[in-house]
Amino acid sequence: MPPPPATGREQEVGPGQDNTLAKEAKAAAAHQPEPQQDLDDTVKPSIGRELFLLFRDMLRNRKGWPMLRLGAAILVVLIGNMFGQVRLNQWNGAFFDAVSKRDTSAFFHQLLVFVVIVAVLLGLVVAQTWLQERLKIRLRERLTQVLLDLWLKPNHAYQLGFVGQSGAQPDQRMQEDCRLFSELSTELGVGMLQALLLLVSFIGVLWGLSGPVSLSIGGTAITISGYMVWVAMGYAGLGSGLTWLVGRPLIRLNTERYAREAELRYALVRVNESAESVALYNGEPDERRNLDDFVEAVLTASRRLSGGLARLTWITSGYGWLAIVVPILAAAPDYFAGRLSFGEMMMVVGAFNQVQAALRYFVDNFPKIADWRSAVLRVATFRQAAIDLDEVAAENRRIDIAAHPQGWLSFEGVAIALSDGSILIEDATAEIRPGERVLIMGESGSGKSTLFRAISGLWPWGSGKIRIPQPEQMMFLPQRPYLPLGTLRAAVSYPASPDTFADADVRAALERCGLGEFVEMLDRHERWDRSLSLGQQQRVAFARVILHRPQWVFMDEATSALDEENQASMLALFENELKGASVLSIGHRPGLEEFHTRTLHIRKTSEGAVLLARPQRQARSEKPRLGPRWIGRFRRRLRPQES
C-alpha cells in the first residue's frame, strides 16, 4: 500500500530528489492502481474461492450455526416439496384419464386427492418462504458483523480510504452490497437446490414415460431410449448457451452501475453535511453542476444496463413462449400412435416442464445472477483490502511505533512521506517527559497535523521511530471533535459507553467547560454535531478529558474556535483538575507559548521540514500559573496591533 496522495492541505514542499525515502515513496506510488478503473477490469478473482472465504469467515467460531440450522431445515422442506410435486404429477395423469373416460366417480375422487396434495404443498411453500427470509436476515447479520470487525480495527477506517477503489465506499459495501449478497445468495441458492432436486426426480419420471425412438441414418437403425429427456436437455442447453452469450456483459454493467450509485450517494451526503458552508458561499449553482455530473454518470450506466437487459429479454421471453408447445410436439408421436393415453401424455408434458424448468433456471435468473456476482465481488474485494491493509503496509517502509520503556514520548529520526516523494518532515528527533507541556509550531503545510496523526498511528508512511506512552493513558483532541449519533451524554462520555460515568460527574464536567445550559439536555437525542457550534463542540471535547482523566493529552488546534477567555479557561484545566498531565499541542495562535513549558518548531527545508527546539525561556522558580495576569498578557498578544 503506497502512501496516500497529497491533499493540498499539508504539502507545500518540493520533492526530495536525493532522499532514499522519497525514492521509495515514488516507487510505491507508481504501482498504485488507477482510481477510475472498473472493478471487473482490475479484479479477476475466482467467484468460488471468494464465496468460500466469505462463508468461512461467517461460520468461524460457531457464530454461523444458526445459518446452518436454517439451511438444514430448508433442505428438509425442499425434499418434502419434491415428493409432493412428483405426487401431483401422478395425480395429473389420473385426473386427465378420468376426464378422457368420462368417469364421474373417479373425477370427484381425484378432486379430493388434489385438495389434500395442495394443502400439504401449501404448508411446505409457506414454511420454505419463512425459513428463507430468516436465512436472509441471519446471513446479512453475520456478513455485516465480519465486515464491521475488519473495518473498525484500529486505524483501518481511516487508512482504507487510501488503498484505492477496493477500499472505497464502505457505506455501500456494508449496507447495499451486504443486503444484495444475503438476499440474492439465499434466493439463488435455495432456487438452485430446488431445481436440482426436481431435475433428479422428474428425469426418472420422464425417462419411464417416454418410449424408445428408432431413427434410420444411412441405412443404419439407431434407437434412442428416453428421447424426451434428451429433447428437454437439448432445449434447455440451447437456451442457456444463448443466454450466456447475450447476457454476459450484464455482470460488468451491474458493477459499473453500483459504483456510480455509490459515488452519487456520497456526493449528496457530502453536500447535505456541508449545507451551511455551501449556502454562505452561495455555492448552490456550482454544487448543482457537480451533482449533475454524478447523476449523468448513474443515468449513463443505467442506460447501458437497460440495453443489455432488453437484448437478453429476446432470449428469455422467446424461450418461455416456445416452452409451451415443445413438450406437446415431442410427446405427440407417441400419443397419436396409441402408446400414450391422454393422461399419460399430460404426465409427460408436466414432467418435461419440470425438467426443462430446472435446466433453464440459469436462463430465467441470469440478470439476478449477474447482479449477485457483482455484489459478491464488491464485498469480497473490500474484505480482502481490509485484511491485506496491515500486511501490504508492512512491506513498505513505515514508521516504527512502539511503547516507550519509561512511558515517555520520543521521536527518533522520524521522516513522514507522501506518495509523490515529497517529504513533509525530514528529521524529527525530540523527547517529551511526563508532566511537560510542549507546543509544536510551524508554517501552514509544514506537517504539524500529519505528525499528530503519526503519533496516533493513523499515518504510518515514512521512517524512523516513535515511542509512545501506554495507549490507555492517551487522548487525542482534533480540531473538529467527533460527536456520535445519540444523546449528549453519549457524546460527552465517548468513547466509553454513556453509563460509564456518574450523572453528577457528567453534569459537573459540562458546568466546568461552560456548557451549563445543556445539562438538562443530556439525554436528548439530537444531531449534536449540527446543533452545537464548533466552539461548543471543542468544549465538549475538554469535558471528555475531565471525565476520562488521561495522563497524556494531544491537541491539534483544539481551541481554534474558542475566544481568548474560553481558551484560557480550558487550558487552565491542566493547572487545576488535570494537573500533572502531559500535553503536546499543535497551534499557531499568539500567546500559546506562555502556557507551555517548551516549544518545538517545524522549519521547512529543501528536503522537507525539520523539527527543531526553540531556545528555552529564562528559567522560572515555578511553573506559569493561569491567573489574571497571564490572561491579561494573553489578551494583549491576541489584540491586533495598530498600524
N, C-alpha and C positions, 0 to 999 in steps of 0.2 A: 504494500500500500504506500504509494508515494505521498510526500507531504501535500497538504491541500494548497490550492492556488492562492495567490494574493487576493485580498479583499479590497484593497484600496484604502482601508482604514488605518492599517498598521504599517504597510510597506511604503517607505518613501526613500529607500536606499538603493544604490545600484547593485548589480550582481557581483558577487565575489569571484573575480576571474581566476585568481590564483589559489583559491582555498579548496582544500580537499573535500570538505563538507559540501561546498557549493557544487562541485562536480558530481558528487554522489546524488545530490538533490535533483540536479538536471537529468542525470541518467535515469533516476526513478520516474521523473515526470514524463520522460519520453515513452514509457511503457503504459501510461495511463490511457484507458480506452476513451474513445470519443464519446462525449455525453449524448449525442443525438442518434447513436446507433440503436436500431431496434433490438429488442431482447431476442427475437427469433434469429437475428443475424449474429449476435455476439455470444449467445449461449446455445450450445448444442448438446445438452445432457441427455442421458438415457431416461426416458419417462418412467420406465420400470424401476431403475435404480433410485430415482428421486422419490418415487412413491414408497419404496422400501425404507428409505432413510426417514421420511416423514412419519410413517406409521411406526417405525422402530422407536423414534423419539416419543411419540404419543403413548405407546404401550409400555414405556420404561417405568420401572418402579411400581408396577401393577396398577398405575393410575388409569390405564386404559381398559381394565377388566370390565367395567360397565358397558363399554362398546362391544367387547367380545360376547358378553351375555346377550345383548340385544341382537347381535349378528346371528348367534346360535338360534335364538327364538324366531328370527325372521326365516332362517333356513327351514326350521320345522314347519312353519306356516306355508312356505313355498312348496314343500314336498306334499303337504296336505292338499294344496291347491292343484298340484299336478295330478294327483289321483282323482280329484273332483272333476277336472277338465276331461280326463280320459273317460270317466263315467258319464259325463254329459255328452261326449261324442257317441258313446254306445247308445245312450238314450235317443240321440238324434236319429240313428238308423232304425231303432224300433218304432219310434213315433211316426216317421215317414212311411215305414212299411204298413203300419196300421191305417194311415191315410190312404195309401195306394190300394189297399184291400177293402176299404170302406168298412173296417171293423170298429163299430162304435164302442163296444166294451173295452177293447184294447186301447182305443183312443183316449177314453176318460181315465183309464188306469195309468197310462203314460203321463197324463197331465198331473196326476197326484205325485207320481215319481219325480216329475220335473220340479214341483213345489219343494219337495224335500231336498233335492240336489241344489237348487238355487239358494235355499235357506242356509245350507252348510257353506256354500261358496261365498255367500254374502258375509257370513260371520268371519270367514278366513280373510276376505278382502279388507274388511274393517280392521281386523287385528293387524294385518300387514301394513295398512296405512298408519295406524297409531304407532306401531313399532318403528316404522321407517322415519316418521317425524321425530320420535325420541332419539333415534340414532343420529339424525342430523344435528340435533342440539348437543348431544354428547361429543360428537366429532368436532363441531365448531369450538366447544368449550376446551377440549384438550389441545387442539391446534393453536388456538389463541393463547393459551397458557404457555405453550412451548415457545412461541414467537415472542411473547412478552418477557419471558425469562431471559431470552437471548438479547432482546433489545434493551432491557433495563439493567443489564450487567453494568458495573461501574464504568462510566465514561463512554459506553457503547452508543447510546442515543445521540451523543454529540459527534463522535468520530465517524459514525456510519454515514453522516452527510458528506464525507469527503472521499468515499470509495467509489463514486460513480453511480451509474443507473441502477446497479444491483442493490444498493442500499437506499435508494430514493423512495419517496412517498411511503414511509412506514404506516401512515394512517390508512392508506388504501390496502396495503398488504394485510394488515391485521383486522380490517373491518370488511371491506368489499370482497377482497380475494379469499379471505378465510370463509366468508359466507358462501361464495360460489363454490369453493372447494368442497365444503362439507355437504352442501345441498346436492351438487351435481355428482359427487363421488357416491353418495348414498343412492340417489336415483339411478345412476348408470350401473352401479354395482349390483343393486337388487334386480334391476331390469335385465341385466345380462345373465345373472344367475337363474332368474325365472325363465328366460328364453332358452338357456341351456337345458334345464330340466324338461321343459315342454318339447324341445327338439328330440331329446333322447327317448322320451315316452312315445311321441307321435310318429317318429320314424318307424318304430316297430309296428304300430297300427297301420301305417300307410304301406309298409312292406308286405304285411299279411294280406291286405285287401287288393293290392294291385298285382294282377297275374303277370306271367312272363309274356314278352313281346318278341316275336320272331321277325328278323329282317334278313333279306337276301341281298348280299353285296357281292357282285361279280360271280354269281352262281353259288356263293357260299352262304349257308344259312347261319345266322347269328341270333342267339336267344339272349334276351336281356331280362333278368329277373328283377322284380320290384321296380319297374321302369318309372312309376310315379315318384319314387324317391329321387331318382336321377333327374327327372324333369324339375322337381321343386328345387333341388340343389343347384342345377344349372341356371334356372331363372333367378334365384337369389344371388348367385355368384356374379351373373351379368350385371344385375342392379348395383351390387356392392362395388364392383370394379369401376363402373361409370361414375358412381358417387364419389369414390376416392379421387379419380382424375379431375372431376369438375370442382369438388369441394375442398381440395387440399389447401388452396390459398386462404381459406377462411381462418385457419389457425393463425397465420401471420396477421391477418386483418383484425382479428379479435384482440390480439396482443397490442397492436398499434392503437386500437380504439381505447382500451383500458389505460394505456399510458397517457393518451391525450385527455381523457376524462379526469385522471388524477391531476394533471397539470392545471386544468381549468378549475377544479375544486380548490387546489392550493392557492391559485391566484385570487379567487373570490374570497376565501378566508382571509388572505393577507390584506386585501382592500378593506374588508369589514373590520379587521383588528386595527387598522390604521386610518379609520374613517375620519377621526378628528384632524390628524395631520393633513390628510388629503383635502379636507374642507378648508383648512387655514391657508393652504397654498392655492386654493381654487383649482385643484388638480383633477376635478371630475372629468373634464373632456379628455385629458391625457390618459387617465385610467380607463375610460371607455374605449379609447383606441387600442390600448393594450389588451383589454378583455376581449375586444372584437377579434384580435388575432388568435387568442386561445379558443374562442367559440368557433372560429372558422376552421381551426385545426381539428376540433371534435367533429364538426359537420363534414369535413372532407373525409375523415376516417369512416364516418357513418355512411357516407355515400358509397365509398368503395365496398364496405361490408354489405350494403343493401344490394349492390350489383352482383356480388358473389352469391348472396342468398337467392336472388332471382334466377341466376343461372342454375343453381342447384335444384330449385323447385321444378324445372323442366324434367329432371330425372326422377325425383321423389314422387311427384304427383302422377307423372305418366306411369311409373312403376306401380303405384297403388291402383290406378284405374284398370290397367291390364290384368292385375291380380284377380279381378272379379271373374273373368271369363277363362283364364288359363287353366285352372283346375277342372272346370267343366269340360273344356275341349280335350284335356288329357284323359279324362275318365269316360268320355262319350263312346269311344270304340268298344270298350268292354260292356257298357250299358246297352248299346244297340245290338251287340252280338248276343245278349242274353246272359252274359257271365256275371253281371251285377244286377241286383234288384234296385228299385228306386231308392229304398232306404240305404242300401249299401253304397250306392253312388253318392248320396248325401254324406255318409260317413267318410268316404274318400275325399270329398270336397272339404269337409271340416278338418280332417287330418292334414290334407295338403295345405290348407290355410294356416294351420298351426305351425307346420314345419317351415313354410316359407316366411311366416311372420317372425319366427325365431331366427331364421337365417338372414332376414332383411332388417334385423334390429339395428345393424350398423347403418343401413341406408336411412331409416327413419330418424335416427338420433345423431346423424353426423354433425349438424350445426351445434347441438348441445355438447357433443364430444370435443369439437374444436374449441368451444367456449371453456370447457373443463380443462383441456390441455393447457390453454393459456393461463388459467388461474393456477394450475399446478406449477408451471414453470416460474411464475412470478413469486409464488410463495417459496418455492424451493431455492431460487437464487437469492432471495432475501435471507432465508435461513442460512445458506452457505456463506453469504457475505458476513453475517454476524458471527458465525463460527470461525471463519478464517481471519477475522479482524486482528486478533492478537497474534496469530501465527505469522501472518503476512507482515505485520508491523515489526515483528521481532527480526525478520530477515533483513530489514533496512536499518541503517544506523539510527539510533534513537537515544534520547536522554535516559540515563540510568537514575531511577528514582527509588530510594530505599529509606528505611528508618535510620535516623541518626542514633548512634550508640548512646549519646548523652541526652537525647531528647531535644537537641537544638535544631536550627535551620541553617544549612550551609549550601553555598554554590561553589562548585569546583570546576572551573574552566567550561562553564555552560555556554553552548552555542545553539541558537534557535534558527531554523531554516524554513524557507518556503520552497514551493515546487519549481519555481523558475531559477533557483540557485541563489536568490537573494538571501543575505544573512541579516536577520533582524538584530540579533545580539551575538557578537563575535566572541566576547570573553566576559563572562560574569563570574567573578570569584569574590565571595564575601561570606561572613559568618555572623549569625544573629543568635544571641543567647537569651535564655528565659528572662522575662522582665523588661527587655528592651522595647522601645517604641521607635521603629525605623520607618522613615519616609523615603520612597523612591520617586524621583522626579526626572523629567526629561522632556524633550520636544515631542510634539504630536507625531506619531508614526515611528517612534524610536523603539517600540516593542514593549512598553510597560505592561499593557494588558495581556500581551502574549506571554510574558514572563509570569504573570499572575496565573494564567491557565496552565503553564508548565508546572508550577508548584502543585496545583491541584491534580495533575496527571491528565488533564484534558488535551494537552499539546505535547505529545511525545517526540515530535520530529526535531532532531538536532543531535547534539552530542554533549558530553560532559556528565557531571554527577550533581544531583540534587539530593541532599539528605534532609528528611523532614521529621517532625515530631510524630507521635502516635496519631493516626487519623481521627480517633475519637476525641482527641484534645483540640482539634482544629475546627474553625468555622469560617466560611468564605462569604463575604458580602459584596456582590457585584453592584454595578451602578444602578441597574434596574432589578430589584428583588423579584423573586418568583413567588406569586401568591396562588396556591392551588384552588381548584374549584371547591366550593363548600362554604362553611361558616368562617367568620372572622377568628374564632377560637382555633380552628384548624390551621388558618394562615399564620397565626402568631406561634403556634406550637410546632410548626413544620421544621424539620422532617419527622418529628415524633408525632404520635397519634394525639388527637385532641384531649383525651382523658389522662394524658401523662402527668400534667401539672395541675395543682390545686387551683380552684376557681379564684381564690384570693390572690395567689401569686400571679395569675394571668392579668387580673384587674390591676394589680399594683404595677406590673410591667408597663401596661398601657398608660397608666397615670404618669409614671416616671418619664415616659417618652412623649408626653404632651398630647396623648390621644384619649384623654378622659371622656370626651364627648361620644366615643364609640364603645364605652364599657358596657352599656345596656344593649348593644347590638352584637354581642359576642356570638350568640347562637343563631344569628340571622343568615340565611343562605342568600348569597348575592355574588355578582361578579365584582369582587373587591379590587381586582386589577384595573377595573374601569371606574369604580365608584371613588376610589382614593386617588389623590394627586400623587405625582412621583415623590414629592417631599414626604407625604404621609406614608407612602409605601416604604421609603427608606427608614422612617422612624419605626415602622412595624418590624423591619429587619433588626434594628437595635433592640426592640423588645424581645425578639427571639434570643439575641445574645444574652440578655439578662436572665431569661429562663434556662437556657442551656449552659451558661457559665463556662464557655470554652477557655482553655489556657492559652490558646493561640488564635488570634483574630486577624484575618487577611481582608483588607478593604481595597476595592478598586473604584475610586471616585464615589465611595459610598455615601458621601454627604454633599454631592454636587448640586442637588436640588434644594438644599436647606439654606435658609438665611443664616447670617452670622451668629445670631443668638441661639437658634436651634442647633446649629453645628457645634457651638461651644458647649451646649447642654449635653449633646450626645457624646462628645469627646470626653466630657467630664466623667462619664461612666467609668473610664479606665483610671481615674484618680480616686474613685469612691467605691461604687458597687463591685467593679471588676478590677480593683487594684491588684497589681501583680501579674495581670495578664500580659502576654507578649503581643505586640501589634506590628504588623507590616502593612503599610498603606501606600497606595499609589494616588498621587494627586498633583495638581499644579497651581491650586489657588494660593495666593499670597497669605502668609500668616500660619500656614500649617507647620512650618518648621519650628515654631515656638512650642508646639505641643510635643513634638517628637524629640527623642534624645539623640538621634543620629540621622543623618541624611545620606542617601546614596543617589548618585546622579548617573543617568544613562546618556552618554555622549556619542553622537554619530561619528563614524569614521568612513573612509572609503570602502572598507571591507564590511562594515556593519556598525552596530552600536556596542559600546564598551561600558561596563558597569564600573564606576569609579566612586570612591569615598570622598565626600566633601570634607574640607578641613573642619575639625571639631570646633564647636563653640567653646568659649572660655569656660573652664570648669566652674561649677557652682557647688556650694556647700550642700544644697538639697535639690531635689527634682522640682521642675516647674510645677506650680500649682495653678489650677484653673480658677483663680479668684477674679474679682472685679478688675484689678489692674491688668491681668492677662487679657481679659475680654476687651478692655479698652484698647490695648495695643492691637488686638486682632481686628477691631473695627477700623482703627486708623489705617491699618495696612490694606484693608479691603476698600477704603474710601477712594474714589477716583481722584487722581492728582489734578490740580488746576493747571491748565496750560499757560 
